[in-house]
Amino acid sequence: MEGTDGFELAIDEHVATLTINRPATRNALTAAMWRALPGILADLAAESKVRVLLLTGAGGTFCSGADISEIHELGDNDDDTGLTVVVEHALVTFPKPVIAMIEGYCVGGGCQLALACDLRIAATGARFGVTPAKLGIVYPLSSTRRLAEIAGPAAAKLLLFSAELIGAEHALRLGLVDEVCPPEDLRERVYGLAATMAGRSRLTMAAAKQIIDGRAGEAEVRAWQREARESGEMAEGVRAYREGRSPGFSWDAK
């Protein structure tokens, strides 16, 4: 396992695990950590061995947000230069599936990180909150819209207006998380799902992520479909199905 600027990175088979590693502060992210994340994500995106990324936190907590002592170093949170928004964009546009594995607190900037992932799976004791109203901060445009898209306008207002923490089951009902597991089952469920995804077509997943996230129009979809045919990815999938074996998908982003 490699340590990088307050993070720990491990790659096992085709699954990378990026762990926020400041447990003494409930994994609050310093400004330096926010700055480091886009580069870490770019390196993982370029690593062909990595097919799925897991984001989690050390010590039984996902992330309690930005380190408040450095709040003025994070910028104005506009859509171009605010550090948290830059990181969100790097996660949203990461070309491979990203799963947030959540225990403990997932609050403030931690919730921003989790909502920028493709999927969120939480332990039953996890706690969620969107807390800028406690600090007099205006939540970024992209973050606010993402929260409203995922949880709905009324739930987004409830979370933003009250800054209260909610439990995992409430978060599940709002759509903030996709599954809730007992703490003792969380790792097995998340790593099992990641292993399943790692064996699927990377082309299919990359195309689906772009389409679902609204970053692909009709022309891009046709290009993906043409790539599926011309790369042999579709032919391998159909052949494996007919032969009753697991497909050996070989497509990788160029």
C-alpha positions as CSV (number, residue, x, y, z in Angstrom):
1,M,0.0,0.0,0.0
2,E,1.3,3.4,-1.0
3,G,0.8,6.6,1.0
4,T,0.2,9.8,-0.9
5,D,-0.5,13.2,0.7
6,G,-2.9,12.0,3.4
7,F,-4.2,9.1,1.2
8,E,-3.5,5.4,1.0
9,L,-3.7,3.7,-2.3
10,A,-3.8,0.0,-2.9
11,I,-4.4,-1.9,-6.1
12,D,-5.6,-5.5,-6.0
13,E,-6.2,-7.3,-9.2
14,H,-8.2,-4.7,-11.2
15,V,-9.7,-2.8,-8.2
16,A,-8.0,0.3,-6.8
17,T,-8.8,1.4,-3.2
18,L,-8.1,5.1,-2.4
19,T,-8.4,5.6,1.4
20,I,-8.6,9.0,3.0
21,N,-6.2,8.6,5.9
22,R,-6.5,11.2,8.6
23,P,-8.5,9.3,11.2
24,A,-7.5,11.6,14.1
25,T,-9.6,14.4,12.3
26,R,-12.3,12.1,11.1
27,N,-10.6,12.3,7.7
28,A,-11.1,16.0,7.2
29,L,-9.3,17.0,4.0
30,T,-6.6,19.7,4.1
31,A,-6.3,22.1,1.2
32,A,-3.2,20.1,0.1
33,M,-5.2,17.0,0.0
34,W,-7.9,18.6,-2.2
35,R,-5.1,19.8,-4.5
36,A,-3.6,16.4,-4.7
37,L,-6.8,14.5,-5.6
38,P,-7.1,15.5,-9.3
39,G,-3.6,14.3,-10.0
40,I,-4.1,11.0,-8.1
41,L,-7.3,10.4,-10.1
42,A,-5.7,11.3,-13.4
43,D,-2.9,8.7,-12.7
44,L,-5.5,6.0,-11.8
45,A,-7.6,6.8,-14.9
46,A,-4.4,6.3,-17.1
47,E,-3.5,3.0,-15.3
48,S,-4.9,0.2,-17.6
49,K,-4.8,-2.3,-14.8
50,V,-7.4,-0.4,-12.8
51,R,-10.9,-1.1,-13.9
52,V,-12.9,0.0,-10.8
53,L,-12.1,2.6,-8.1
54,L,-13.2,2.5,-4.5
55,L,-13.1,5.6,-2.4
56,T,-13.3,5.1,1.4
57,G,-11.9,6.5,4.7
58,A,-9.7,5.1,7.4
59,G,-10.7,4.5,11.0
60,G,-14.4,3.8,10.5
61,T,-15.2,7.2,9.1
62,F,-15.6,8.2,5.4
63,C,-14.9,11.9,5.6
64,S,-16.0,14.8,7.8
65,G,-15.4,17.4,5.1
66,A,-12.8,20.1,4.6
67,D,-10.4,21.0,7.3
68,I,-12.1,24.1,8.6
69,S,-8.8,25.6,9.8
70,E,-7.9,25.9,6.0
71,I,-11.3,26.9,4.7
72,H,-10.0,30.1,3.1
73,E,-7.5,28.2,1.0
74,L,-10.2,26.3,-0.8
75,G,-11.1,29.2,-3.1
76,D,-14.6,30.6,-3.8
77,N,-16.1,27.3,-4.8
78,D,-17.0,28.6,-8.2
79,D,-17.4,26.0,-11.0
80,D,-13.9,26.6,-12.4
81,T,-11.4,27.2,-9.7
82,G,-12.8,26.2,-6.3
83,L,-10.8,23.2,-5.1
84,T,-13.7,21.1,-4.0
85,V,-15.5,21.6,-7.3
86,V,-12.3,20.7,-9.3
87,V,-12.2,17.4,-7.3
88,E,-15.9,16.8,-7.9
89,H,-15.4,17.2,-11.6
90,A,-12.4,14.8,-11.6
91,L,-14.6,12.2,-9.9
92,V,-17.6,12.7,-12.1
93,T,-15.6,12.5,-15.3
94,F,-13.4,9.6,-14.1
95,P,-13.8,7.1,-17.0
96,K,-14.2,4.0,-14.8
97,P,-16.8,3.1,-12.2
98,V,-16.3,4.8,-8.8
99,I,-17.9,3.4,-5.7
100,A,-17.9,5.2,-2.3
101,M,-17.7,2.7,0.6
102,I,-19.1,4.7,3.5
103,E,-18.8,4.2,7.3
104,G,-19.2,6.7,10.0
105,Y,-19.4,10.4,9.1
106,C,-20.0,11.5,5.5
107,V,-20.5,15.2,6.0
108,G,-19.9,18.5,4.2
109,G,-17.0,18.1,1.7
110,G,-17.2,14.3,2.4
111,C,-20.7,14.3,1.1
112,Q,-19.6,16.3,-1.9
113,L,-17.0,13.5,-2.7
114,A,-19.5,10.7,-2.2
115,L,-22.2,12.3,-4.4
116,A,-19.6,12.7,-7.2
117,C,-19.0,8.9,-7.2
118,D,-21.1,6.6,-9.3
119,L,-22.4,4.5,-6.5
120,R,-22.6,4.8,-2.7
121,I,-22.8,1.9,-0.4
122,A,-23.0,2.6,3.3
123,A,-22.8,0.8,6.7
124,T,-25.9,1.0,8.8
125,G,-24.3,3.4,11.3
126,A,-23.2,5.9,8.7
127,R,-24.3,9.6,9.1
128,F,-24.8,12.1,6.3
129,G,-25.0,15.8,6.3
130,V,-24.6,18.9,4.0
131,T,-23.6,21.6,6.4
132,P,-22.6,24.9,4.7
133,A,-25.4,26.7,6.6
134,K,-23.5,26.1,9.8
135,L,-20.6,28.2,8.4
136,G,-22.4,30.8,6.3
137,I,-21.0,29.3,3.1
138,V,-22.8,29.3,-0.3
139,Y,-22.7,25.7,-1.6
140,P,-21.2,25.5,-5.1
141,L,-23.6,25.6,-8.1
142,S,-22.6,22.1,-9.5
143,S,-22.8,20.5,-6.0
144,T,-26.2,22.0,-5.3
145,R,-27.6,20.8,-8.6
146,R,-26.1,17.3,-8.1
147,L,-27.6,17.1,-4.7
148,A,-31.0,18.1,-6.0
149,E,-30.8,15.7,-8.9
150,I,-29.9,12.8,-6.7
151,A,-32.1,13.5,-3.6
152,G,-34.8,15.7,-5.1
153,P,-35.3,19.5,-4.6
154,A,-37.2,19.2,-1.3
155,A,-34.7,16.8,0.3
156,A,-31.9,19.0,-1.0
157,K,-33.5,22.0,0.7
158,L,-34.0,20.1,3.9
159,L,-30.4,19.0,4.0
160,L,-29.0,22.5,3.1
161,F,-31.4,24.5,5.2
162,S,-31.1,22.5,8.4
163,A,-27.5,21.2,8.1
164,E,-28.7,18.3,10.2
165,L,-27.2,14.8,10.1
166,I,-29.3,11.9,8.9
167,G,-28.9,8.2,9.3
168,A,-28.1,5.7,6.6
169,E,-31.6,4.4,6.2
170,H,-32.9,7.9,5.8
171,A,-30.2,8.6,3.2
172,L,-31.2,5.4,1.4
173,R,-34.8,6.6,1.2
174,L,-33.7,10.0,-0.2
175,G,-31.4,8.3,-2.8
176,L,-28.2,9.6,-1.3
177,V,-27.0,6.0,-1.0
178,D,-27.8,3.0,-3.1
179,E,-27.4,0.2,-0.6
180,V,-27.1,-0.1,3.2
181,C,-25.2,-3.1,4.8
182,P,-24.4,-4.2,8.3
183,P,-20.8,-2.9,9.1
184,E,-19.5,-6.5,9.1
185,D,-20.8,-7.1,5.6
186,L,-19.8,-3.8,4.0
187,R,-16.3,-4.7,2.6
188,E,-17.5,-8.1,1.3
189,R,-20.4,-6.5,-0.5
190,V,-18.4,-3.6,-2.0
191,Y,-15.4,-5.6,-3.1
192,G,-17.6,-8.3,-4.5
193,L,-19.5,-5.8,-6.6
194,A,-16.2,-4.2,-7.7
195,A,-14.9,-7.6,-8.8
196,T,-18.1,-8.2,-10.8
197,M,-17.8,-4.9,-12.5
198,A,-14.1,-5.5,-13.2
199,G,-15.1,-8.5,-15.3
200,R,-17.6,-6.6,-17.4
201,S,-17.0,-4.7,-20.6
202,R,-15.0,-1.5,-19.9
203,L,-16.4,-0.1,-23.2
204,T,-20.0,-0.7,-22.1
205,M,-19.3,0.9,-18.7
206,A,-17.5,3.9,-20.1
207,A,-20.2,4.6,-22.6
208,A,-23.0,4.1,-20.1
209,K,-21.3,6.5,-17.6
210,Q,-21.1,9.2,-20.3
211,I,-24.6,8.8,-21.4
212,I,-26.2,8.6,-18.0
213,D,-24.2,11.7,-16.8
214,G,-25.4,13.7,-19.8
215,R,-22.0,14.0,-21.4
216,A,-22.9,12.1,-24.6
217,G,-25.4,13.0,-27.3
218,E,-26.6,11.0,-30.3
219,A,-23.3,11.4,-32.2
220,E,-21.3,10.1,-29.2
221,V,-23.6,7.2,-28.7
222,R,-23.3,6.2,-32.3
223,A,-19.5,6.5,-32.0
224,W,-19.6,4.2,-29.0
225,Q,-21.8,1.7,-30.8
226,R,-19.4,1.7,-33.8
227,E,-16.5,1.2,-31.5
228,A,-18.2,-1.8,-29.9
229,R,-18.5,-3.4,-33.3
230,E,-15.1,-2.5,-34.8
231,S,-13.1,-3.3,-31.6
232,G,-14.5,-6.8,-31.4
233,E,-15.9,-6.2,-28.0
234,M,-19.4,-7.0,-28.9
235,A,-18.3,-10.1,-31.0
236,E,-16.4,-11.4,-28.0
237,G,-19.4,-10.9,-25.7
238,V,-21.8,-12.7,-28.1
239,R,-19.3,-15.5,-28.7
240,A,-18.7,-16.1,-25.0
241,Y,-22.4,-16.2,-24.4
242,R,-22.9,-18.9,-27.1
243,E,-20.0,-20.9,-25.8
244,G,-21.1,-20.7,-22.2
245,R,-18.0,-19.1,-20.9
246,S,-16.9,-15.9,-19.3
247,P,-16.0,-13.2,-21.9
248,G,-12.4,-12.0,-22.2
249,F,-13.1,-8.4,-22.9
250,S,-10.0,-6.6,-24.0
251,W,-11.1,-3.1,-24.9
252,D,-9.3,-0.3,-23.1
253,A,-9.6,3.5,-23.4
254,K,-6.9,4.9,-25.6
